[in-house]
Amino acid sequence: MRIAGRHIHIQGGVARSVGSALARVNLRVGFLIVLVLLTACSKPRRPPEPAEATKPTDLERIPAADSSKYPTLSNMKDWQNPYLVVRDDGIGLVDLSNREIHVLKPEEVPAELVSLPLSAWPYGRVVLVTQAAPKNASDQTKEELRKNRGLLLGTLRELDVEVHESP
């Protein structure tokens, strides 16, 4: 039977439009094709990249910290491992041979620590950290000290370097 350009199929007393049934089938087939194409075109899953903290830094060559080798708190002037000073203008790396401070940007600390010889780490992978008293105790200076301290401690944690804080 044909009504206004459409085929009507009568089945069990119920009239159903063949054209709309075909449209539904076409829609489903089209949806499946799009789904297959999207799946086929997607990149295969790769295992997640290791976190930055787990990437080798060359500090792994240094044994873990051994607190039994540290000098007593009353005698910290005898500290022999790397010694870092948080400053408002950066991070000071103390040259233990002459007590000269080399001021670094926080992002330069990892490279400096890696460049130190194995002999610079007699206590293992630990550094002494202290904070310089600011010359100007403004809010801005205090904020810079907090920022630099946070950056340094976060970096040391990522490098798996223990922190020994000077009182």
DSSP file (Angstrom, degrees, kcal/mol; ACC not computed):
  #  RESIDUE AA STRUCTURE BP1 BP2  ACC     N-H-->O    O-->H-N    N-H-->O    O-->H-N    TCO  KAPPA ALPHA  PHI   PSI    X-CA   Y-CA   Z-CA
    1    1 A M              0   0    0      0, 0.0     7,-1.9     0, 0.0     2,-0.4   0.000 360.0 360.0 360.0 144.5    0.0    0.0    0.0
    2    2 A R  E     +A    7   0A   0      5,-0.2     2,-0.4     3,-0.0     5,-0.2  -0.986 360.0 178.6-127.6 126.6    1.3    3.5   -0.8
    3    3 A I  E >  S-A    6   0A   0      3,-2.4     3,-2.0    -2,-0.4     0, 0.0  -0.984  71.5 -25.9-130.7 120.5    0.1    6.6    1.0
    4    4 A A  T 3  S-     0   0    0     -2,-0.4     3,-0.1     1,-0.3    -1,-0.1   0.847 125.5 -47.1  46.3  47.8    1.6   10.1    0.1
    5    5 A G  T 3  S+     0   0    0      1,-0.2     2,-0.4     0, 0.0    -1,-0.3   0.495 117.7 106.0  81.4   3.4    4.9    8.7   -1.2
    6    6 A R  E <   -A    3   0A   0     -3,-2.0    -3,-2.4    12,-0.0     2,-0.5  -0.885  67.4-127.4-115.8 147.5    5.5    6.3    1.7
    7    7 A H  E     -A    2   0A   0     -2,-0.4    11,-2.1    -5,-0.2    12,-0.6  -0.788  22.2-156.8 -89.6 132.7    5.2    2.6    1.9
    8    8 A I  E     -B   17   0B   0     -7,-1.9     2,-0.6    -2,-0.5     9,-0.2  -0.943   1.5-158.9-111.8 130.1    3.0    1.4    4.7
    9    9 A H  E     -B   16   0B   0      7,-2.5     7,-2.0    -2,-0.5     2,-0.6  -0.934   4.6-155.9-109.3 125.7    3.5   -2.1    5.9
   10   10 A I  E     +B   15   0B   0     -2,-0.6     2,-0.4     5,-0.2     5,-0.2  -0.890  19.9 168.2-105.1 123.1    0.7   -3.7    7.8
   11   11 A Q  E >   -B   14   0B   0      3,-2.2     3,-1.9    -2,-0.6    -2,-0.0  -0.980  68.2 -13.2-138.0 122.0    1.6   -6.4   10.1
   12   12 A G  T 3  S-     0   0    0     -2,-0.4     3,-0.1     1,-0.3    -1,-0.1   0.814 126.4 -56.2  58.8  32.0   -0.6   -7.9   12.7
   13   13 A G  T 3  S+     0   0    0      1,-0.2     2,-0.5     0, 0.0    -1,-0.3   0.475 114.8 113.7  83.1   1.0   -3.1   -5.1   12.4
   14   14 A V  E <   -B   11   0B   0     -3,-1.9    -3,-2.2     2,-0.0     2,-0.4  -0.925  59.0-142.5-111.6 127.2   -0.5   -2.4   13.1
   15   15 A A  E     -B   10   0B   0     -2,-0.5     2,-0.4    -5,-0.2    -5,-0.2  -0.707  22.7-179.7 -87.7 135.0    0.5    0.0   10.4
   16   16 A R  E     -B    9   0B   0     -7,-2.0    -7,-2.5    -2,-0.4     2,-0.5  -1.000  29.7-119.1-137.6 136.7    4.2    0.9   10.3
   17   17 A S  E  >  -B    8   0B   0     -2,-0.4     4,-1.7    -9,-0.2    -9,-0.2  -0.631  14.4-159.4 -78.5 120.5    6.0    3.3    8.0
   18   18 A V  H  > S+     0   0    0    -11,-2.1     4,-2.6    -2,-0.5     5,-0.2   0.873  91.8  57.6 -65.9 -37.2    8.7    1.4    6.1
   19   19 A G  H  > S+     0   0    0    -12,-0.6     4,-2.0     1,-0.2    -1,-0.2   0.910 107.5  45.1 -62.0 -42.8   10.5    4.7    5.4
   20   20 A S  H  > S+     0   0    0      2,-0.2     4,-2.0     1,-0.2    -1,-0.2   0.839 111.7  53.4 -72.0 -30.9   10.8    5.6    9.1
   21   21 A A  H  X S+     0   0    0     -4,-1.7     4,-2.2     2,-0.2    -2,-0.2   0.920 110.0  47.8 -66.4 -42.5   12.0    2.0    9.9
   22   22 A L  H  X S+     0   0    0     -4,-2.6     4,-3.0     1,-0.2    -2,-0.2   0.886 108.9  54.4 -64.0 -37.8   14.7    2.4    7.3
   23   23 A A  H  X S+     0   0    0     -4,-2.0     4,-2.4     2,-0.2    -1,-0.2   0.907 108.8  48.5 -62.1 -41.4   15.7    5.8    8.7
   24   24 A R  H  X S+     0   0    0     -4,-2.0     4,-2.3     2,-0.2    -1,-0.2   0.907 112.6  47.9 -65.5 -40.8   16.1    4.2   12.1
   25   25 A V  H  X S+     0   0    0     -4,-2.2     4,-2.8     2,-0.2     5,-0.2   0.930 112.2  49.4 -64.4 -45.0   18.2    1.4   10.7
   26   26 A N  H  X S+     0   0    0     -4,-3.0     4,-2.8     1,-0.2    -2,-0.2   0.890 110.0  51.7 -61.3 -39.6   20.3    3.8    8.7
   27   27 A L  H  X S+     0   0    0     -4,-2.4     4,-2.5     2,-0.2    -1,-0.2   0.920 111.7  46.3 -63.5 -44.1   20.8    5.9   11.8
   28   28 A R  H  X S+     0   0    0     -4,-2.3     4,-2.5     2,-0.2    -2,-0.2   0.923 113.7  48.0 -65.2 -44.3   22.0    2.9   13.8
   29   29 A V  H  X S+     0   0    0     -4,-2.8     4,-2.4     1,-0.2    -2,-0.2   0.925 112.5  49.6 -62.3 -43.8   24.3    1.7   11.0
   30   30 A G  H  X S+     0   0    0     -4,-2.8     4,-2.4    -5,-0.2    -2,-0.2   0.910 110.1  50.6 -61.0 -42.3   25.7    5.2   10.7
   31   31 A F  H  X S+     0   0    0     -4,-2.5     4,-2.4     1,-0.2    -1,-0.2   0.912 110.6  49.4 -62.2 -42.6   26.3    5.5   14.4
   32   32 A L  H  X S+     0   0    0     -4,-2.5     4,-2.6     2,-0.2    -1,-0.2   0.887 109.9  51.4 -64.6 -38.8   28.1    2.1   14.4
   33   33 A I  H  X S+     0   0    0     -4,-2.4     4,-2.7     2,-0.2    -2,-0.2   0.936 111.1  47.1 -63.4 -46.0   30.3    3.2   11.5
   34   34 A V  H  X S+     0   0    0     -4,-2.4     4,-2.6     1,-0.2     5,-0.2   0.915 112.4  50.6 -61.4 -42.9   31.3    6.4   13.3
   35   35 A L  H  X S+     0   0    0     -4,-2.4     4,-2.1     2,-0.2    -2,-0.2   0.912 111.6  47.3 -61.4 -44.4   32.0    4.5   16.5
   36   36 A V  H  X S+     0   0    0     -4,-2.6     4,-2.7     2,-0.2    -2,-0.2   0.917 112.7  49.5 -64.1 -43.7   34.2    2.0   14.6
   37   37 A L  H  X S+     0   0    0     -4,-2.7     4,-2.2     2,-0.2    -2,-0.2   0.914 111.0  48.9 -63.0 -42.7   36.1    4.8   12.8
   38   38 A L  H  X S+     0   0    0     -4,-2.6     4,-0.9     1,-0.2    -1,-0.2   0.902 113.8  46.7 -63.9 -39.9   36.7    6.7   16.0
   39   39 A T  H  < S+     0   0    0     -4,-2.1     3,-0.5    -5,-0.2    -2,-0.2   0.914 113.6  47.9 -67.6 -42.3   38.0    3.6   17.7
   40   40 A A  H  < S+     0   0    0     -4,-2.7    -2,-0.2     1,-0.2    -1,-0.2   0.826 113.6  47.8 -68.2 -31.7   40.2    2.6   14.8
   41   41 A C  H  < S+     0   0    0     -4,-2.2    -1,-0.2    -5,-0.2    -2,-0.2   0.583  89.5 101.8 -87.5 -10.5   41.6    6.1   14.5
   42   42 A S  S  < S-     0   0    0     -4,-0.9     3,-0.1    -3,-0.5    -3,-0.0  -0.420  81.3-104.6 -75.6 152.6   42.4    6.5   18.2
   43   43 A K        -     0   0    0      1,-0.1    -1,-0.1    -2,-0.1     3,-0.1  -0.454  39.7-103.7 -72.7 144.2   46.0    6.1   19.4
   44   44 A P        -     0   0    0      0, 0.0     2,-0.2     0, 0.0    -1,-0.1  -0.399  44.4 -98.4 -66.3 147.7   46.7    2.9   21.1
   45   45 A R        -     0   0    0     -3,-0.1    -3,-0.0    -2,-0.1     0, 0.0  -0.478  39.7-161.5 -70.3 132.5   47.0    3.2   24.9
   46   46 A R        -     0   0    0     -2,-0.2     3,-0.1    -3,-0.1    -1,-0.0  -0.808  31.1 -94.8-107.8 154.3   50.6    3.5   26.1
   47   47 A P        -     0   0    0      0, 0.0    -1,-0.1     0, 0.0     0, 0.0  -0.386  57.2 -89.4 -63.3 149.0   51.6    2.9   29.7
   48   48 A P        -     0   0    0      0, 0.0     3,-0.1     0, 0.0    -3,-0.0  -0.259  44.6-104.9 -62.0 145.2   51.8    6.2   31.6
   49   49 A E        -     0   0    0      1,-0.1     3,-0.1    -3,-0.1     2,-0.0  -0.399  43.2-100.2 -64.6 143.9   55.0    8.1   31.6
   50   50 A P        -     0   0    0      0, 0.0    -1,-0.1     0, 0.0     5,-0.1  -0.388  44.9-100.2 -65.7 147.4   57.0    7.8   34.8
   51   51 A A    >>  -     0   0    0      1,-0.1     3,-1.8    -3,-0.1     4,-0.6  -0.254  30.8-109.7 -63.9 154.4   56.6   10.8   37.1
   52   52 A E  G >4 S+     0   0    0      1,-0.3     3,-1.2     2,-0.2    -1,-0.1   0.855 117.7  62.8 -52.8 -36.9   59.5   13.3   37.1
   53   53 A A  G 34 S+     0   0    0      1,-0.3    -1,-0.3     4,-0.0     4,-0.1   0.752 103.1  48.9 -64.9 -22.5   60.4   12.2   40.6
   54   54 A T  G <4 S+     0   0    0     -3,-1.8    -1,-0.3     2,-0.1    -2,-0.2   0.501  85.4 105.2 -97.4  -3.4   61.2    8.7   39.3
   55   55 A K  S << S-     0   0    0     -3,-1.2    -4,-0.0    -4,-0.6    -3,-0.0  -0.528  84.8 -97.7 -74.7 143.2   63.4    9.8   36.4
   56   56 A P        +     0   0    0      0, 0.0    -1,-0.1     0, 0.0    -2,-0.1  -0.316  39.9 176.6 -63.0 142.1   67.1    9.2   37.0
   57   57 A T        -     0   0    0    102,-0.1    -2,-0.0    -4,-0.1   102,-0.0   0.421  49.1-112.4-122.3  -5.4   69.0   12.3   38.1
   58   58 A D  S >  S+     0   0    0      4,-0.0     3,-0.7     1,-0.0     4,-0.1   0.335  99.5 100.6  81.7  -4.8   72.5   10.8   38.6
   59   59 A L  G >   +     0   0    0      1,-0.2     3,-1.8     2,-0.1    66,-0.0   0.592  59.7  83.0 -81.0  -9.5   72.1   11.4   42.4
   60   60 A E  G 3  S+     0   0    0      1,-0.3    -1,-0.2     4,-0.0     4,-0.1   0.739  76.2  70.5 -63.5 -21.4   71.2    7.6   42.6
   61   61 A R  G <  S+     0   0    0     -3,-0.7    -1,-0.3     2,-0.1    -2,-0.1   0.703  84.9  82.0 -67.8 -18.4   75.0    7.0   42.7
   62   62 A I  S <  S-     0   0    0     -3,-1.8    63,-0.1    -4,-0.1     3,-0.1  -0.749  88.9-118.8 -90.1 130.2   75.0    8.5   46.1
   63   63 A P        -     0   0    0      0, 0.0    62,-2.0     0, 0.0     3,-0.1  -0.182  40.2 -83.1 -63.6 161.5   74.0    6.1   48.9
   64   64 A A        -     0   0    0     60,-0.2    62,-0.1     1,-0.1    97,-0.1  -0.201  62.4 -79.7 -59.2 156.5   71.0    6.8   51.1
   65   65 A A        -     0   0    0     60,-0.5     2,-0.5    59,-0.3    59,-0.3  -0.267  37.7-156.4 -61.1 143.6   71.6    9.2   54.0
   66   66 A D    >   -     0   0    0     57,-2.8     3,-2.0    -3,-0.1     4,-0.3  -0.887   5.5-169.8-124.6  97.7   73.2    7.7   57.2
   67   67 A S  G >  S+     0   0    0     -2,-0.5     3,-1.0     1,-0.3    -1,-0.1   0.685  80.5  72.5 -65.3 -18.1   72.2    9.9   60.2
   68   68 A S  G 3  S+     0   0    0      1,-0.2    -1,-0.3    55,-0.1    55,-0.0   0.703  96.2  53.1 -69.2 -16.0   74.8    8.1   62.4
   69   69 A K  G <  S+     0   0    0     -3,-2.0    -1,-0.2    54,-0.2    -2,-0.2   0.566  84.7 108.5 -92.7 -10.6   77.5    9.9   60.5
   70   70 A Y  S <  S-     0   0    0     -3,-1.0     3,-0.1    -4,-0.3     2,-0.1  -0.332  74.3-113.5 -67.4 147.0   76.1   13.4   61.0
   71   71 A P        -     0   0    0      0, 0.0    -1,-0.1     0, 0.0     5,-0.1  -0.367  44.4 -86.9 -70.3 161.9   77.9   15.8   63.4
   72   72 A T    >   -     0   0    0      1,-0.1     3,-1.9     3,-0.1     6,-0.2  -0.312  36.8-111.1 -67.4 154.9   76.1   16.7   66.6
   73   73 A L  G >  S+     0   0    0      1,-0.3     3,-0.9     2,-0.2    -1,-0.1   0.828 118.7  56.7 -57.3 -33.0   73.7   19.7   66.5
   74   74 A S  G 3  S+     0   0    0      1,-0.3    -1,-0.3     2,-0.1     3,-0.2   0.637 110.7  44.9 -74.3 -11.1   76.1   21.7   68.7
   75   75 A N  G X   +     0   0    0     -3,-1.9     3,-1.7     1,-0.1    -1,-0.3  -0.198  66.0 136.2-125.8  42.5   78.9   21.1   66.2
   76   76 A M  G X   +     0   0    0     -3,-0.9     3,-1.9     1,-0.3    -1,-0.1   0.619  57.7  80.4 -69.2 -11.7   77.2   21.9   62.8
   77   77 A K  G 3  S+     0   0    0      1,-0.3    -1,-0.3    -3,-0.2    -2,-0.1   0.687  86.9  60.8 -66.8 -14.2   80.2   23.9   61.7
   78   78 A D  G <  S+     0   0    0     -3,-1.7    -1,-0.3    -6,-0.2    -2,-0.2   0.320  73.5 135.7 -92.7   7.6   81.8   20.5   60.9
   79   79 A W    <   -     0   0    0     -3,-1.9     4,-0.1     1,-0.1    -9,-0.1  -0.332  30.0-177.9 -58.2 133.1   79.1   19.6   58.4
   80   80 A Q        +     0   0    0      2,-0.1    -1,-0.1    -2,-0.0     3,-0.1   0.564  51.5  82.3-114.2 -13.1   80.7   18.1   55.3
   81   81 A N  S    S-     0   0    0      1,-0.2    40,-0.2    40,-0.1    46,-0.1  -0.301 100.7 -57.7 -82.7 174.5   77.7   17.4   52.9
   82   82 A P        -     0   0    0      0, 0.0    46,-2.5     0, 0.0     2,-0.5  -0.232  54.0-154.6 -54.5 141.7   76.2   20.1   50.7
   83   83 A Y  E     -c  128   0C   0     11,-0.5    11,-2.8    44,-0.2     2,-0.4  -0.983   9.4-168.6-127.4 119.1   74.9   23.0   52.6
   84   84 A L  E     -cD 129  93C   0     44,-3.5    46,-2.1    -2,-0.5     2,-0.5  -0.902   7.0-159.2-116.4 138.9   72.1   25.2   51.2
   85   85 A V  E     -cD 130  92C   0      7,-2.9     7,-3.6    -2,-0.4     2,-0.5  -0.967  15.7-137.7-119.1 120.7   70.9   28.5   52.5
   86   86 A V  E     +cD 131  91C   0     44,-3.1    46,-2.8    -2,-0.5     2,-0.3  -0.652  33.6 174.1 -76.7 125.2   67.4   29.8   51.6
   87   87 A R  E >   - D   0  90C   0      3,-2.5     3,-0.9    -2,-0.5    61,-0.1  -0.837  45.3-115.3-127.7 164.5   67.6   33.5   50.8
   88   88 A D  T 3  S+     0   0    0     -2,-0.3     3,-0.1     1,-0.2    -1,-0.1   0.734 117.6  47.1 -72.7 -19.8   65.2   36.0   49.4
   89   89 A D  T 3  S-     0   0    0      1,-0.2     2,-0.3    16,-0.0    -1,-0.2   0.269 129.3 -65.5-104.0  10.4   67.3   36.3   46.2
   90   90 A G  E <  S-D   87   0C   0     -3,-0.9    -3,-2.5    15,-0.1     2,-0.5  -0.984  72.0 -44.2 145.6-155.0   67.7   32.6   45.6
   91   91 A I  E     -DE  86 104C   0     13,-2.8    13,-3.2    -2,-0.3     2,-0.5  -0.974  47.3-143.1-118.8 125.0   69.3   29.5   47.1
   92   92 A G  E     -DE  85 103C   0     -7,-3.6    -7,-2.9    -2,-0.5     2,-0.6  -0.760   6.1-158.7 -89.8 129.5   72.9   29.8   48.5
   93   93 A L  E     -DE  84 102C   0      9,-2.6     9,-2.5    -2,-0.5     2,-0.5  -0.941  19.5-138.5-104.4 117.0   75.2   26.8   48.0
   94   94 A V  E     - E   0 101C   0    -11,-2.8     2,-0.9    -2,-0.6   -11,-0.5  -0.628   2.7-140.2 -82.4 125.7   77.9   27.1   50.5
   95   95 A D  E >>> - E   0 100C   0      5,-3.7     4,-2.2    -2,-0.5     3,-1.0  -0.765  14.3-157.9 -80.4 108.7   81.4   26.2   49.3
   96   96 A L  T 345S+     0   0    0     -2,-0.9    -1,-0.2     1,-0.2     5,-0.0   0.686  83.4  65.8 -68.4 -17.7   82.7   24.3   52.3
   97   97 A S  T 345S+     0   0    0      1,-0.2    -1,-0.2     3,-0.1    -2,-0.0   0.835 127.7   4.5 -73.1 -30.8   86.3   24.8   51.4
   98   98 A N  T <45S-     0   0    0     -3,-1.0    -2,-0.2     2,-0.2    -1,-0.2   0.320  95.8-116.8-135.6   6.4   86.1   28.6   51.9
   99   99 A R  T  <5 +     0   0    0     -4,-2.2     2,-0.3     1,-0.2    -3,-0.2   0.694  61.9 152.0  61.1  22.0   82.6   29.2   53.3
  100  100 A E  E   < -E   95   0C   0     -5,-0.7    -5,-3.7    -6,-0.0     2,-0.5  -0.623  40.2-135.6 -80.6 140.9   81.8   31.3   50.2
  101  101 A I  E     -E   94   0C   0     -2,-0.3     2,-0.6    -7,-0.2    -7,-0.2  -0.876  10.7-159.4-104.3 126.2   78.1   31.3   49.1
  102  102 A H  E     -E   93   0C   0     -9,-2.5    -9,-2.6    -2,-0.5     2,-0.4  -0.916  18.2-139.9-102.0 116.1   77.2   30.8   45.5
  103  103 A V  E     -E   92   0C   0     -2,-0.6     2,-0.3   -11,-0.2   -11,-0.2  -0.644  25.7-177.4 -83.9 127.4   73.6   32.1   44.9
  104  104 A L  E     -E   91   0C   0    -13,-3.2   -13,-2.8    -2,-0.4     5,-0.0  -0.817  31.5-111.6-118.6 156.7   71.6   30.0   42.6
  105  105 A K    >>  -     0   0    0     -2,-0.3     3,-2.2   -15,-0.2     4,-0.6  -0.635  41.3-110.8 -76.7 149.3   68.1   30.2   41.1
  106  106 A P  G >4 S+     0   0    0      0, 0.0     3,-1.0     0, 0.0    -1,-0.1   0.853 118.8  55.9 -52.4 -36.7   65.9   27.4   42.6
  107  107 A E  G 34 S+     0   0    0      1,-0.2     4,-0.4     2,-0.1    -3,-0.0   0.635 100.8  59.8 -72.8 -12.1   65.8   25.6   39.3
  108  108 A E  G <> S+     0   0    0     -3,-2.2     4,-1.9     1,-0.2    -1,-0.2   0.608  82.5  85.0 -87.5 -13.3   69.6   25.5   39.1
  109  109 A V  H <X S+     0   0    0     -3,-1.0     4,-2.6    -4,-0.6     5,-0.2   0.910  84.1  53.4 -59.5 -47.9   69.9   23.5   42.4
  110  110 A P  H  > S+     0   0    0      0, 0.0     4,-2.4     0, 0.0    -1,-0.2   0.930 110.3  47.0 -55.8 -46.4   69.5   20.0   40.9
  111  111 A A  H  > S+     0   0    0     -4,-0.4     4,-1.8     1,-0.2    -2,-0.2   0.889 112.5  50.6 -62.8 -38.9   72.2   20.5   38.3
  112  112 A E  H  X S+     0   0    0     -4,-1.9     4,-0.7     2,-0.2    -1,-0.2   0.917 111.1  47.7 -65.4 -42.7   74.6   21.9   41.0
  113  113 A L  H >< S+     0   0    0     -4,-2.6     3,-0.8     1,-0.2    -2,-0.2   0.907 111.9  50.0 -65.0 -40.5   74.0   19.0   43.3
  114  114 A V  H 3< S+     0   0    0     -4,-2.4    -1,-0.2    -5,-0.2    -2,-0.2   0.852 105.9  57.6 -64.9 -34.0   74.5   16.5   40.5
  115  115 A S  H 3< S+     0   0    0     -4,-1.8    -1,-0.2    -5,-0.2    -2,-0.2   0.652  84.4 101.7 -73.9 -14.1   77.8   18.2   39.5
  116  116 A L  S << S-     0   0    0     -3,-0.8     5,-0.0    -4,-0.7    -3,-0.0  -0.434  80.5-110.2 -71.0 144.4   79.3   17.7   43.0
  117  117 A P    >   -     0   0    0      0, 0.0     3,-2.0     0, 0.0     4,-0.1  -0.293  26.3-108.9 -70.1 160.5   81.7   14.8   43.3
  118  118 A L  G >  S+     0   0    0      1,-0.3     3,-1.7     2,-0.2    -2,-0.1   0.808 117.8  66.5 -57.2 -31.1   80.8   11.7   45.3
  119  119 A S  G 3  S+     0   0    0      1,-0.3    -1,-0.3     2,-0.1    -3,-0.0   0.670  87.2  68.8 -67.1 -15.8   83.3   12.8   47.9
  120  120 A A  G <  S+     0   0    0     -3,-2.0    -1,-0.3     1,-0.2    -2,-0.2   0.450  94.5  60.5 -79.6   0.1   81.0   15.8   48.7
  121  121 A W    X   +     0   0    0     -3,-1.7     3,-1.7   -40,-0.2    -1,-0.2  -0.391  54.3 147.9-124.7  53.7   78.5   13.4   50.1
  122  122 A P  T 3  S+     0   0    0      0, 0.0    -1,-0.1     0, 0.0     3,-0.1   0.751  78.8  48.0 -64.3 -22.3   80.1   11.6   53.1
  123  123 A Y  T 3  S-     0   0    0      1,-0.4   -57,-2.8     3,-0.2     2,-0.2   0.381 117.2-112.8 -95.4   3.8   76.8   11.3   55.0
  124  124 A G  S <  S-     0   0    0     -3,-1.7     2,-2.1   -59,-0.3    -1,-0.4  -0.594  70.8 -13.9  94.6-162.7   74.9   10.0   52.0
  125  125 A R  S    S+     0   0    0    -62,-2.0    37,-2.5    -2,-0.2   -60,-0.5  -0.478  99.7 112.0 -82.1  74.3   72.2   11.7   50.1
  126  126 A V  E     - f   0 162C   0     -2,-2.1     2,-0.3    35,-0.2    37,-0.2  -0.995  44.6-162.4-144.4 144.7   71.4   14.5   52.6
  127  127 A V  E     - f   0 163C   0     35,-2.3    37,-3.0    -2,-0.3     2,-0.5  -0.926  21.5-123.5-125.3 153.5   71.8   18.2   52.6
  128  128 A L  E     -cf  83 164C   0    -46,-2.5   -44,-3.5    -2,-0.3     2,-0.4  -0.839  29.8-166.6 -92.8 130.6   71.9   20.8   55.4
  129  129 A V  E     +cf  84 165C   0     35,-2.5    37,-2.3    -2,-0.5     2,-0.3  -0.978  14.7 160.8-123.6 131.9   69.3   23.5   54.9
  130  130 A T  E     -c   85   0C   0    -46,-2.1   -44,-3.1    -2,-0.4     2,-0.4  -0.873  31.8-121.9-136.2 171.5   69.1   26.8   56.8
  131  131 A Q  E     -c   86   0C   0     -2,-0.3     2,-0.2   -46,-0.2   -44,-0.2  -0.968  20.3-128.6-122.5 133.7   67.5   30.1   56.2
  132  132 A A        -     0   0    0    -46,-2.8   -44,-0.0    -2,-0.4    13,-0.0  -0.499  26.9-114.0 -75.8 144.4   69.3   33.5   56.0
  133  133 A A        -     0   0    0     -2,-0.2     2,-0.1     1,-0.1    -1,-0.1  -0.683  39.2-117.8 -75.5 126.2   68.0   36.3   58.1
  134  134 A P        -     0   0    0      0, 0.0     3,-0.2     0, 0.0    -1,-0.1  -0.387   8.4-145.3 -69.8 143.0   66.7   38.9   55.7
  135  135 A K  S    S+     0   0    0      1,-0.3     2,-0.5    -2,-0.1    -2,-0.0   0.853  97.6  39.4 -70.6 -34.9   68.3   42.3   55.7
  136  136 A N  S    S-     0   0    0      2,-0.1     2,-0.7     1,-0.0    -1,-0.3  -0.961  74.3-160.0-119.0 111.9   65.0   43.9   54.9
  137  137 A A        +     0   0    0     -2,-0.5    -1,-0.0    -3,-0.2    -2,-0.0  -0.131  40.5 142.5 -87.4  40.9   62.1   42.3   56.8
  138  138 A S     >  -     0   0    0     -2,-0.7     4,-2.3     1,-0.1     5,-0.2  -0.287  66.9-109.3 -74.2 165.1   59.4   43.5   54.5
  139  139 A D  H  > S+     0   0    0      1,-0.2     4,-2.3     2,-0.2     5,-0.2   0.880 120.6  54.7 -61.2 -38.2   56.4   41.4   53.5
  140  140 A Q  H  > S+     0   0    0      2,-0.2     4,-2.3     1,-0.2    -1,-0.2   0.922 108.5  47.7 -62.0 -45.3   57.8   41.1   50.0
  141  141 A T  H  > S+     0   0    0      2,-0.2     4,-2.3     1,-0.2    -2,-0.2   0.913 111.7  49.8 -63.2 -43.8   61.1   39.7   51.4
  142  142 A K  H  X S+     0   0    0     -4,-2.3     4,-2.3     1,-0.2    -1,-0.2   0.890 110.2  51.3 -62.8 -39.0   59.3   37.3   53.7
  143  143 A E  H  X S+     0   0    0     -4,-2.3     4,-2.6     2,-0.2    -2,-0.2   0.909 108.9  50.3 -64.2 -42.6   57.2   36.1   50.7
  144  144 A E  H  X S+     0   0    0     -4,-2.3     4,-2.7     2,-0.2     5,-0.2   0.897 110.0  51.0 -62.9 -40.8   60.3   35.5   48.6
  145  145 A L  H  X S+     0   0    0     -4,-2.3     4,-2.5     2,-0.2    -2,-0.2   0.934 111.7  46.8 -61.5 -46.4   61.9   33.5   51.4
  146  146 A R  H  X S+     0   0    0     -4,-2.3     4,-2.5     2,-0.2    -2,-0.2   0.917 113.7  48.6 -61.9 -43.5   58.7   31.3   51.7
  147  147 A K  H  X S+     0   0    0     -4,-2.6     4,-2.5     2,-0.2    -2,-0.2   0.941 113.7  45.3 -62.3 -48.5   58.6   30.8   48.0
  148  148 A N  H  X S+     0   0    0     -4,-2.7     4,-2.5     1,-0.2    -1,-0.2   0.875 112.9  51.2 -65.0 -37.8   62.3   29.9   47.7
  149  149 A R  H  X S+     0   0    0     -4,-2.5     4,-2.9    -5,-0.2     5,-0.3   0.938 111.3  47.7 -64.3 -46.0   62.1   27.6   50.7
  150  150 A G  H  X S+     0   0    0     -4,-2.5     4,-2.3     1,-0.2    -2,-0.2   0.914 112.9  48.4 -61.0 -43.9   59.0   25.8   49.2
  151  151 A L  H  X S+     0   0    0     -4,-2.5     4,-2.3     2,-0.2    -1,-0.2   0.916 113.7  47.4 -62.5 -43.4   60.7   25.4   45.8
  152  152 A L  H  X S+     0   0    0     -4,-2.5     4,-2.7     2,-0.2     5,-0.2   0.948 113.2  46.1 -64.4 -49.4   63.9   24.1   47.4
  153  153 A L  H  X S+     0   0    0     -4,-2.9     4,-2.1     1,-0.2    -1,-0.2   0.888 113.7  49.8 -64.1 -38.4   62.2   21.6   49.7
  154  154 A G  H  X S+     0   0    0     -4,-2.3     4,-2.3    -5,-0.3    -1,-0.2   0.915 111.7  48.6 -64.0 -42.8   59.9   20.4   46.8
  155  155 A T  H  X S+     0   0    0     -4,-2.3     4,-2.0     2,-0.2    -2,-0.2   0.924 111.3  49.3 -62.9 -45.4   62.9   19.9   44.5
  156  156 A L  H  <>S+     0   0    0     -4,-2.7     5,-2.8     1,-0.2     4,-0.4   0.885 110.2  51.4 -63.5 -38.1   64.9   18.0   47.2
  157  157 A R  H ><5S+     0   0    0     -4,-2.1     3,-1.2    -5,-0.2    -1,-0.2   0.931 109.9  49.4 -63.2 -45.1   61.9   15.7   47.8
  158  158 A E  H 3<5S+     0   0    0     -4,-2.3    -2,-0.2     1,-0.3    -1,-0.2   0.846 111.3  49.8 -61.8 -33.6   61.6   15.0   44.0
  159  159 A L  T 3<5S-     0   0    0     -4,-2.0    -1,-0.3    -5,-0.2    -2,-0.2   0.499 112.5-121.8 -82.4  -3.9   65.4   14.3   43.9
  160  160 A D  T < 5 +     0   0    0     -3,-1.2     2,-0.5    -4,-0.4    -3,-0.2   0.890  61.4 149.2  60.8  41.2   65.0   11.9   46.9
  161  161 A V      < -     0   0    0     -5,-2.8    -1,-0.2    -6,-0.1   -35,-0.2  -0.927  45.2-128.7-106.3 124.9   67.5   14.0   48.9
  162  162 A E  E     -f  126   0C   0    -37,-2.5   -35,-2.3    -2,-0.5     2,-0.5  -0.395  18.3-137.6 -71.3 148.9   67.0   14.0   52.6
  163  163 A V  E     -f  127   0C   0    -37,-0.2     2,-0.5    -2,-0.1   -35,-0.2  -0.939  15.1-170.6-113.2 127.4   66.9   17.4   54.3
  164  164 A H  E     -f  128   0C   0    -37,-3.0   -35,-2.5    -2,-0.5     2,-0.4  -0.976  20.2-146.2-112.5 119.3   68.6   18.1   57.7
  165  165 A E  E     -f  129   0C   0     -2,-0.5   -35,-0.2   -37,-0.2   -37,-0.1  -0.707   5.0-134.7 -94.6 134.9   67.6   21.5   59.0
  166  166 A S              0   0    0    -37,-2.3   -35,-0.2    -2,-0.4   -93,-0.0  -0.666 360.0 360.0 -82.5 136.0   69.9   23.6   60.9
  167  167 A P              0   0    0      0, 0.0    -1,-0.1     0, 0.0   -37,-0.1   0.514 360.0 360.0 -66.5 360.0   68.4   25.2   64.1
